[in-house]
Amino acid sequence: MEPKDYKVSRIDGDYAHLSDLSDGSDILVALALLPEETDEGVILHWENMVYTVINE
């Protein structure tokens, strides 16, 4: 899969709703899989099955 960038649109309990910046689609991801500093509005980069924060 190709690298993608997501914006954390909402945190709901143990899950984060991520919005794909390229096409606007939404996915649901467990917070345990995301970096500790993840919060609403943060931009995440996904590549090789790893999420990294690219802005806070």
PyMOL Python script that loads the backbone (N, CA, C, O; Angstrom):
from pymol import cmd

cmd.read_pdbstr("""\
ATOM      1  N   MET A   1       0.827  -1.184   0.000  1.00  0.00           N
ATOM      2  CA  MET A   1       0.000   0.000   0.000  1.00  0.00           C
ATOM      3  C   MET A   1       0.875   1.253   0.000  1.00  0.00           C
ATOM      4  O   MET A   1       1.988   1.258   0.527  1.00  0.00           O
ATOM      5  N   GLU A   2       0.352   2.286  -0.592  1.00  0.00           N
ATOM      6  CA  GLU A   2       1.094   3.538  -0.669  1.00  0.00           C
ATOM      7  C   GLU A   2       0.958   4.331   0.630  1.00  0.00           C
ATOM      8  O   GLU A   2      -0.023   4.160   1.353  1.00  0.00           O
ATOM      9  N   PRO A   3       1.921   5.189   0.935  1.00  0.00           N
ATOM     10  CA  PRO A   3       1.832   6.039   2.126  1.00  0.00           C
ATOM     11  C   PRO A   3       0.626   6.963   2.035  1.00  0.00           C
ATOM     12  O   PRO A   3       0.233   7.387   0.948  1.00  0.00           O
ATOM     13  N   LYS A   4       0.040   7.271   3.198  1.00  0.00           N
ATOM     14  CA  LYS A   4      -1.122   8.167   3.243  1.00  0.00           C
ATOM     15  C   LYS A   4      -1.000   9.108   4.428  1.00  0.00           C
ATOM     16  O   LYS A   4      -0.321   8.817   5.413  1.00  0.00           O
ATOM     17  N   ASP A   5      -1.672  10.238   4.309  1.00  0.00           N
ATOM     18  CA  ASP A   5      -1.749  11.197   5.412  1.00  0.00           C
ATOM     19  C   ASP A   5      -3.195  11.296   5.867  1.00  0.00           C
ATOM     20  O   ASP A   5      -4.122  11.310   5.056  1.00  0.00           O
ATOM     21  N   TYR A   6      -3.367  11.363   7.180  1.00  0.00           N
ATOM     22  CA  TYR A   6      -4.695  11.421   7.784  1.00  0.00           C
ATOM     23  C   TYR A   6      -4.759  12.555   8.790  1.00  0.00           C
ATOM     24  O   TYR A   6      -3.750  12.928   9.388  1.00  0.00           O
ATOM     25  N   LYS A   7      -5.946  13.096   8.970  1.00  0.00           N
ATOM     26  CA  LYS A   7      -6.195  14.066  10.034  1.00  0.00           C
ATOM     27  C   LYS A   7      -7.095  13.387  11.056  1.00  0.00           C
ATOM     28  O   LYS A   7      -8.088  12.752  10.701  1.00  0.00           O
ATOM     29  N   VAL A   8      -6.735  13.530  12.335  1.00  0.00           N
ATOM     30  CA  VAL A   8      -7.569  12.967  13.401  1.00  0.00           C
ATOM     31  C   VAL A   8      -8.771  13.886  13.545  1.00  0.00           C
ATOM     32  O   VAL A   8      -8.650  14.999  14.055  1.00  0.00           O
ATOM     33  N   SER A   9      -9.930  13.419  13.095  1.00  0.00           N
ATOM     34  CA  SER A   9     -11.121  14.256  13.131  1.00  0.00           C
ATOM     35  C   SER A   9     -11.849  14.159  14.470  1.00  0.00           C
ATOM     36  O   SER A   9     -12.505  15.109  14.898  1.00  0.00           O
ATOM     37  N   ARG A  10     -11.729  13.003  15.125  1.00  0.00           N
ATOM     38  CA  ARG A  10     -12.432  12.834  16.401  1.00  0.00           C
ATOM     39  C   ARG A  10     -11.838  11.663  17.165  1.00  0.00           C
ATOM     40  O   ARG A  10     -11.445  10.659  16.572  1.00  0.00           O
ATOM     41  N   ILE A  11     -11.776  11.795  18.483  1.00  0.00           N
ATOM     42  CA  ILE A  11     -11.388  10.683  19.343  1.00  0.00           C
ATOM     43  C   ILE A  11     -12.623  10.289  20.136  1.00  0.00           C
ATOM     44  O   ILE A  11     -13.266  11.115  20.783  1.00  0.00           O
ATOM     45  N   ASP A  12     -12.932   9.006  20.065  1.00  0.00           N
ATOM     46  CA  ASP A  12     -14.150   8.476  20.667  1.00  0.00           C
ATOM     47  C   ASP A  12     -13.777   7.263  21.520  1.00  0.00           C
ATOM     48  O   ASP A  12     -13.715   6.139  21.023  1.00  0.00           O
ATOM     49  N   GLY A  13     -13.528   7.508  22.818  1.00  0.00           N
ATOM     50  CA  GLY A  13     -13.126   6.412  23.704  1.00  0.00           C
ATOM     51  C   GLY A  13     -11.746   5.906  23.348  1.00  0.00           C
ATOM     52  O   GLY A  13     -10.775   6.663  23.381  1.00  0.00           O
ATOM     53  N   ASP A  14     -11.649   4.627  23.007  1.00  0.00           N
ATOM     54  CA  ASP A  14     -10.371   4.002  22.669  1.00  0.00           C
ATOM     55  C   ASP A  14     -10.075   4.028  21.174  1.00  0.00           C
ATOM     56  O   ASP A  14      -9.142   3.369  20.717  1.00  0.00           O
ATOM     57  N   TYR A  15     -10.856   4.780  20.413  1.00  0.00           N
ATOM     58  CA  TYR A  15     -10.698   4.810  18.954  1.00  0.00           C
ATOM     59  C   TYR A  15     -10.570   6.235  18.436  1.00  0.00           C
ATOM     60  O   TYR A  15     -11.080   7.184  19.031  1.00  0.00           O
ATOM     61  N   ALA A  16      -9.870   6.357  17.303  1.00  0.00           N
ATOM     62  CA  ALA A  16      -9.738   7.649  16.630  1.00  0.00           C
ATOM     63  C   ALA A  16     -10.361   7.533  15.250  1.00  0.00           C
ATOM     64  O   ALA A  16     -10.168   6.536  14.553  1.00  0.00           O
ATOM     65  N   HIS A  17     -11.106   8.550  14.861  1.00  0.00           N
ATOM     66  CA  HIS A  17     -11.668   8.650  13.520  1.00  0.00           C
ATOM     67  C   HIS A  17     -10.668   9.452  12.696  1.00  0.00           C
ATOM     68  O   HIS A  17     -10.392  10.614  12.992  1.00  0.00           O
ATOM     69  N   LEU A  18     -10.130   8.817  11.658  1.00  0.00           N
ATOM     70  CA  LEU A  18      -9.133   9.461  10.811  1.00  0.00           C
ATOM     71  C   LEU A  18      -9.733   9.766   9.453  1.00  0.00           C
ATOM     72  O   LEU A  18     -10.416   8.930   8.861  1.00  0.00           O
ATOM     73  N   SER A  19      -9.474  10.964   8.966  1.00  0.00           N
ATOM     74  CA  SER A  19      -9.954  11.397   7.654  1.00  0.00           C
ATOM     75  C   SER A  19      -8.776  11.431   6.686  1.00  0.00           C
ATOM     76  O   SER A  19      -7.789  12.130   6.919  1.00  0.00           O
ATOM     77  N   ASP A  20      -8.888  10.674   5.603  1.00  0.00           N
ATOM     78  CA  ASP A  20      -7.843  10.624   4.578  1.00  0.00           C
ATOM     79  C   ASP A  20      -7.766  11.990   3.895  1.00  0.00           C
ATOM     80  O   ASP A  20      -8.766  12.473   3.363  1.00  0.00           O
ATOM     81  N   LEU A  21      -6.600  12.607   3.906  1.00  0.00           N
ATOM     82  CA  LEU A  21      -6.446  13.941   3.328  1.00  0.00           C
ATOM     83  C   LEU A  21      -6.537  13.947   1.808  1.00  0.00           C
ATOM     84  O   LEU A  21      -6.809  14.993   1.218  1.00  0.00           O
ATOM     85  N   SER A  22      -6.317  12.806   1.161  1.00  0.00           N
ATOM     86  CA  SER A  22      -6.351  12.789  -0.303  1.00  0.00           C
ATOM     87  C   SER A  22      -7.755  12.638  -0.867  1.00  0.00           C
ATOM     88  O   SER A  22      -8.061  13.199  -1.919  1.00  0.00           O
ATOM     89  N   ASP A  23      -8.622  11.879  -0.174  1.00  0.00           N
ATOM     90  CA  ASP A  23      -9.967  11.666  -0.734  1.00  0.00           C
ATOM     91  C   ASP A  23     -11.113  11.888   0.252  1.00  0.00           C
ATOM     92  O   ASP A  23     -12.279  11.765  -0.123  1.00  0.00           O
ATOM     93  N   GLY A  24     -10.797  12.212   1.505  1.00  0.00           N
ATOM     94  CA  GLY A  24     -11.839  12.530   2.482  1.00  0.00           C
ATOM     95  C   GLY A  24     -12.522  11.349   3.129  1.00  0.00           C
ATOM     96  O   GLY A  24     -13.408  11.536   3.963  1.00  0.00           O
ATOM     97  N   SER A  25     -12.132  10.122   2.767  1.00  0.00           N
ATOM     98  CA  SER A  25     -12.760   8.954   3.380  1.00  0.00           C
ATOM     99  C   SER A  25     -12.328   8.832   4.844  1.00  0.00           C
ATOM    100  O   SER A  25     -11.256   9.300   5.226  1.00  0.00           O
ATOM    101  N   ASP A  26     -13.164   8.207   5.642  1.00  0.00           N
ATOM    102  CA  ASP A  26     -12.886   8.045   7.071  1.00  0.00           C
ATOM    103  C   ASP A  26     -12.571   6.601   7.406  1.00  0.00           C
ATOM    104  O   ASP A  26     -13.125   5.674   6.816  1.00  0.00           O
ATOM    105  N   ILE A  27     -11.658   6.422   8.377  1.00  0.00           N
ATOM    106  CA  ILE A  27     -11.380   5.100   8.919  1.00  0.00           C
ATOM    107  C   ILE A  27     -11.379   5.208  10.439  1.00  0.00           C
ATOM    108  O   ILE A  27     -11.219   6.294  10.995  1.00  0.00           O
ATOM    109  N   LEU A  28     -11.555   4.087  11.095  1.00  0.00           N
ATOM    110  CA  LEU A  28     -11.562   4.009  12.551  1.00  0.00           C
ATOM    111  C   LEU A  28     -10.352   3.191  12.978  1.00  0.00           C
ATOM    112  O   LEU A  28     -10.169   2.068  12.509  1.00  0.00           O
ATOM    113  N   VAL A  29      -9.517   3.744  13.872  1.00  0.00           N
ATOM    114  CA  VAL A  29      -8.288   3.080  14.290  1.00  0.00           C
ATOM    115  C   VAL A  29      -8.204   3.103  15.812  1.00  0.00           C
ATOM    116  O   VAL A  29      -8.530   4.109  16.442  1.00  0.00           O
ATOM    117  N   ALA A  30      -7.768   1.993  16.399  1.00  0.00           N
ATOM    118  CA  ALA A  30      -7.580   1.929  17.850  1.00  0.00           C
ATOM    119  C   ALA A  30      -6.453   2.870  18.260  1.00  0.00           C
ATOM    120  O   ALA A  30      -5.402   2.908  17.620  1.00  0.00           O
ATOM    121  N   LEU A  31      -6.676   3.625  19.324  1.00  0.00           N
ATOM    122  CA  LEU A  31      -5.658   4.565  19.813  1.00  0.00           C
ATOM    123  C   LEU A  31      -4.359   3.853  20.170  1.00  0.00           C
ATOM    124  O   LEU A  31      -3.287   4.453  20.081  1.00  0.00           O
ATOM    125  N   ALA A  32      -4.432   2.591  20.571  1.00  0.00           N
ATOM    126  CA  ALA A  32      -3.230   1.840  20.937  1.00  0.00           C
ATOM    127  C   ALA A  32      -2.265   1.699  19.762  1.00  0.00           C
ATOM    128  O   ALA A  32      -1.078   1.456  19.975  1.00  0.00           O
ATOM    129  N   LEU A  33      -2.746   1.846  18.530  1.00  0.00           N
ATOM    130  CA  LEU A  33      -1.903   1.728  17.343  1.00  0.00           C
ATOM    131  C   LEU A  33      -1.301   3.057  16.901  1.00  0.00           C
ATOM    132  O   LEU A  33      -0.480   3.096  15.985  1.00  0.00           O
ATOM    133  N   LEU A  34      -1.708   4.144  17.552  1.00  0.00           N
ATOM    134  CA  LEU A  34      -1.274   5.484  17.165  1.00  0.00           C
ATOM    135  C   LEU A  34      -0.249   6.029  18.148  1.00  0.00           C
ATOM    136  O   LEU A  34      -0.184   5.574  19.290  1.00  0.00           O
ATOM    137  N   PRO A  35       0.561   7.006  17.715  1.00  0.00           N
ATOM    138  CA  PRO A  35       1.548   7.608  18.626  1.00  0.00           C
ATOM    139  C   PRO A  35       0.869   8.219  19.855  1.00  0.00           C
ATOM    140  O   PRO A  35      -0.278   8.661  19.785  1.00  0.00           O
ATOM    141  N   GLU A  36       1.576   8.238  20.960  1.00  0.00           N
ATOM    142  CA  GLU A  36       1.048   8.725  22.234  1.00  0.00           C
ATOM    143  C   GLU A  36       0.547  10.161  22.159  1.00  0.00           C
ATOM    144  O   GLU A  36      -0.422  10.508  22.834  1.00  0.00           O
ATOM    145  N   GLU A  37       1.186  10.998  21.353  1.00  0.00           N
ATOM    146  CA  GLU A  37       0.810  12.412  21.264  1.00  0.00           C
ATOM    147  C   GLU A  37      -0.385  12.675  20.343  1.00  0.00           C
ATOM    148  O   GLU A  37      -0.702  13.833  20.072  1.00  0.00           O
ATOM    149  N   THR A  38      -1.049  11.629  19.862  1.00  0.00           N
ATOM    150  CA  THR A  38      -2.207  11.781  18.990  1.00  0.00           C
ATOM    151  C   THR A  38      -3.341  12.500  19.713  1.00  0.00           C
ATOM    152  O   THR A  38      -3.696  12.144  20.837  1.00  0.00           O
ATOM    153  N   ASP A  39      -3.908  13.516  19.060  1.00  0.00           N
ATOM    154  CA  ASP A  39      -5.033  14.272  19.596  1.00  0.00           C
ATOM    155  C   ASP A  39      -5.857  14.767  18.408  1.00  0.00           C
ATOM    156  O   ASP A  39      -5.407  14.695  17.265  1.00  0.00           O
ATOM    157  N   GLU A  40      -7.049  15.264  18.675  1.00  0.00           N
ATOM    158  CA  GLU A  40      -7.896  15.774  17.601  1.00  0.00           C
ATOM    159  C   GLU A  40      -7.187  16.907  16.864  1.00  0.00           C
ATOM    160  O   GLU A  40      -6.591  17.787  17.485  1.00  0.00           O
ATOM    161  N   GLY A  41      -7.256  16.876  15.537  1.00  0.00           N
ATOM    162  CA  GLY A  41      -6.641  17.896  14.712  1.00  0.00           C
ATOM    163  C   GLY A  41      -5.220  17.584  14.259  1.00  0.00           C
ATOM    164  O   GLY A  41      -4.686  18.266  13.384  1.00  0.00           O
ATOM    165  N   VAL A  42      -4.605  16.562  14.842  1.00  0.00           N
ATOM    166  CA  VAL A  42      -3.232  16.189  14.487  1.00  0.00           C
ATOM    167  C   VAL A  42      -3.219  15.516  13.112  1.00  0.00           C
ATOM    168  O   VAL A  42      -4.150  14.792  12.759  1.00  0.00           O
ATOM    169  N   ILE A  43      -2.165  15.760  12.346  1.00  0.00           N
ATOM    170  CA  ILE A  43      -1.973  15.109  11.052  1.00  0.00           C
ATOM    171  C   ILE A  43      -1.017  13.932  11.254  1.00  0.00           C
ATOM    172  O   ILE A  43       0.062  14.085  11.827  1.00  0.00           O
ATOM    173  N   LEU A  44      -1.433  12.753  10.774  1.00  0.00           N
ATOM    174  CA  LEU A  44      -0.628  11.540  10.888  1.00  0.00           C
ATOM    175  C   LEU A  44      -0.209  11.072   9.503  1.00  0.00           C
ATOM    176  O   LEU A  44      -0.955  11.199   8.533  1.00  0.00           O
ATOM    177  N   HIS A  45       0.994  10.532   9.433  1.00  0.00           N
ATOM    178  CA  HIS A  45       1.493   9.929   8.191  1.00  0.00           C
ATOM    179  C   HIS A  45       1.547   8.425   8.421  1.00  0.00           C
ATOM    180  O   HIS A  45       2.110   7.965   9.415  1.00  0.00           O
ATOM    181  N   TRP A  46       0.960   7.654   7.498  1.00  0.00           N
ATOM    182  CA  TRP A  46       0.961   6.197   7.596  1.00  0.00           C
ATOM    183  C   TRP A  46       1.824   5.621   6.489  1.00  0.00           C
ATOM    184  O   TRP A  46       1.603   5.892   5.308  1.00  0.00           O
ATOM    185  N   GLU A  47       2.811   4.822   6.882  1.00  0.00           N
ATOM    186  CA  GLU A  47       3.680   4.167   5.917  1.00  0.00           C
ATOM    187  C   GLU A  47       4.266   2.917   6.560  1.00  0.00           C
ATOM    188  O   GLU A  47       4.690   2.948   7.715  1.00  0.00           O
ATOM    189  N   ASN A  48       4.289   1.819   5.811  1.00  0.00           N
ATOM    190  CA  ASN A  48       4.827   0.548   6.301  1.00  0.00           C
ATOM    191  C   ASN A  48       4.188   0.118   7.620  1.00  0.00           C
ATOM    192  O   ASN A  48       4.867  -0.366   8.526  1.00  0.00           O
ATOM    193  N   MET A  49       2.871   0.304   7.713  1.00  0.00           N
ATOM    194  CA  MET A  49       2.082  -0.118   8.875  1.00  0.00           C
ATOM    195  C   MET A  49       2.394   0.669  10.152  1.00  0.00           C
ATOM    196  O   MET A  49       2.067   0.217  11.250  1.00  0.00           O
ATOM    197  N   VAL A  50       3.024   1.844  10.015  1.00  0.00           N
ATOM    198  CA  VAL A  50       3.382   2.674  11.168  1.00  0.00           C
ATOM    199  C   VAL A  50       2.824   4.079  10.965  1.00  0.00           C
ATOM    200  O   VAL A  50       2.955   4.665   9.890  1.00  0.00           O
ATOM    201  N   TYR A  51       2.196   4.608  12.018  1.00  0.00           N
ATOM    202  CA  TYR A  51       1.691   5.981  12.025  1.00  0.00           C
ATOM    203  C   TYR A  51       2.717   6.870  12.723  1.00  0.00           C
ATOM    204  O   TYR A  51       3.242   6.513  13.778  1.00  0.00           O
ATOM    205  N   THR A  52       3.000   8.037  12.122  1.00  0.00           N
ATOM    206  CA  THR A  52       3.855   9.027  12.765  1.00  0.00           C
ATOM    207  C   THR A  52       3.171  10.389  12.688  1.00  0.00           C
ATOM    208  O   THR A  52       2.449  10.679  11.734  1.00  0.00           O
ATOM    209  N   VAL A  53       3.405  11.219  13.701  1.00  0.00           N
ATOM    210  CA  VAL A  53       2.830  12.566  13.734  1.00  0.00           C
ATOM    211  C   VAL A  53       3.699  13.465  12.868  1.00  0.00           C
ATOM    212  O   VAL A  53       4.921  13.488  13.016  1.00  0.00           O
ATOM    213  N   ILE A  54       3.053  14.217  11.949  1.00  0.00           N
ATOM    214  CA  ILE A  54       3.830  15.155  11.133  1.00  0.00           C
ATOM    215  C   ILE A  54       3.546  16.603  11.500  1.00  0.00           C
ATOM    216  O   ILE A  54       4.237  17.507  11.032  1.00  0.00           O
ATOM    217  N   ASN A  55       2.527  16.833  12.341  1.00  0.00           N
ATOM    218  CA  ASN A  55       2.322  18.161  12.938  1.00  0.00           C
ATOM    219  C   ASN A  55       1.467  18.008  14.174  1.00  0.00           C
ATOM    220  O   ASN A  55       0.682  17.067  14.281  1.00  0.00           O
ATOM    221  N   GLU A  56       1.616  18.922  15.101  1.00  0.00           N
ATOM    222  CA  GLU A  56       0.811  18.868  16.330  1.00  0.00           C
ATOM    223  C   GLU A  56       0.049  20.161  16.490  1.00  0.00           C
ATOM    224  O   GLU A  56      -0.690  20.326  17.460  1.00  0.00           O
TER     225      GLU A  56
END
""", "prot")
cmd.dss("prot")
cmd.show_as("cartoon", "prot")
cmd.util.cbc("prot")
cmd.orient("prot")
